[in-house]
Amino acid sequence: MKSTIVIAHNLRSTHNVGSILRTAEGLGLERVYLTGYTPYPALPNDPRLPHLKKKIDNQIHKTALGAESMIDIIVEPNIDVVLNELKKAGYIIVALEQRAGSTDLKNYKRPDKIALIVGREVEGIEQSIIEVCDEIVEIPMRGQKESFNVVQAAAMALYQLML
């Protein structure tokens, strides 16, 4: 059986996080990992101060529209822990990034177990993380802009991977 997971690493925007959660839930993904400094919705035993937890949760909810309570979310600041765990479980770690040597998403043959990493809104995924990924895929740009918003890129890639 095929399994698809998304890892949102070092995103800043609560609205982007909410949109990724909504997209992941809508496409039937198994779970979402929020790593690094990515903001996250309120969780059981949440260690954050109550007013911060509530503010961030409300912001995520604006775009997640309840999806944050319908999908398995794992919060882990250290992405290396997540990557090691997933590799041991047989997942192929794939970065969604424009890099030399990356594979055009439409030509990518997905494995049965895939974990797709999307990264920082402006700078993209850090080189140190790219180096531990098994593969890199990209969405070719046809216009004059150099990149898509992280949410739109994640949605396009996840949809393509689910076909």
N, C-alpha and C positions, 0 to 999 in steps of 0.2 A: 504494500500500500504506500502511496506517495504521501510525503509529509513536507509541509512548507512552514518555515518559521521566519519571522523578520526580527532583525536586531536594529534598533534605532540608537545610534551612538553619538553622544555629545551634541544633541540638538538643543537649541536654546528656546525655541518657541513652543509655548504650551498649545497654541493653536495647531501647529504642525504635529505635535504628539497626538492631540485629539483626532485629527484627520487620519493619521496613520492607524490609530486604533480602530476607527470607524471603517476604514478601507479593509484592514485585516479581518475584522469580524464579518464584514459583508462578503468577503471572498472565502470565508470558511477556514481561515488559517487556524492552526493548532494553538499557537501562542505567540506572544510578542515579548521580547526582552528590551528593557530600557536600561541602557548602560551609560557609564561615564556621568556627566552632569545633566543628562536628559531629565527634564521635570517629569513627575509621575503623579497619577491620581491618588487619592486617599486609599490607603490599604490597611488591612487589619494590623494592629500593633505598630502603626506608623510612628516613627520616632521624631517627626518634625513638630515644631511648635504648632499648636492648634490653629492660630490665625493664619499661618503660612500654608499649612495643609489645606485649609478651607479655600483660601484665595487661589492656590494653584489648581485644586480640584475643580473649582468653578470655572476657571479659564479653560481647562482641558475639556470639561463637559460641554462648553459652547460649541465645539466642533465634533466631539465624539458622540454627543446626543444619546448617551446611555450605553454606547458600545464598550465603554471602559468597565462596565459591570458584567458584560456578556462574554468576554474573552479572557483567557488566562494571561495575566501580566506578571512577568518576573522582573524585579528591579535588582540590578547588581552593578554597583559602581565600577567594579573591575572587569572590564571586557575580557581579559585573559582567562578569568575563571569560566566565563560563559563559553568562550571558544574551545577551551580544553574539554569542558563537559560535553559540548555538542560533537566535537571530533571523536571522543570516546564512544559516543552513541551512534556513530556512523554517518553523521551529517557532513556534507560537502559545504564548506564555507565560501560564499560567493560575495564579492564586493560589487556594488553598483557604482561604478566610477569611470570617468573618461581617462584612460591611461593608454600609453603605447602598449601594444600587445593584447589589449582587451578584445573580447569577443562581442560582435554585434548581437544584441539580445535576440533578434529574430532568427539568428543562426545557432543559438545556443541549445544544446540538447541537455535538458535538465536531468539530474540524477533523481533517484527515488526519494532521497532525504536531503533537503536543501535548506540552508540558513542564509538568508539574504541580508547583508549589512548595508544600511544607508547611514550617511554621516552628516557632519556639520553643514549647516545651510550655505555658508559662503565658501569655506575652504575645502569641503569634501572630507573624505576619509583620510586619516593620518597615514603617512607612509609606513610607520611601524606596524600598523594593523594590516595594510595592504600586503605586506611581506609575509604574514602568516595565513593569508587567505589561500584557498586552493585554486580559485579562479576569479577572474574579473570580467564582468559584462558591462556593456554600455548601451545607451540609447543614442543612436546617431542623431546629431543636430542637422536639420535641413535649412533652417533660417539663419539669421545673422547673430542671434543670441548664442552664448557659449554654453549655457546649461539650463536645465529645468529646475523648478522649485523641488525641494526634496520630497514633498508629498506627491506631486504629480509624477515625478520619476518613480517613486516607490509604487504608486498605483499602476502605472503602465507596466512596470517590470513584474509585479506580482500577478497582474492579470495575464500577461504573456506566459508566465511560468505555470499558471493554473490550467492553461489550454491543453 
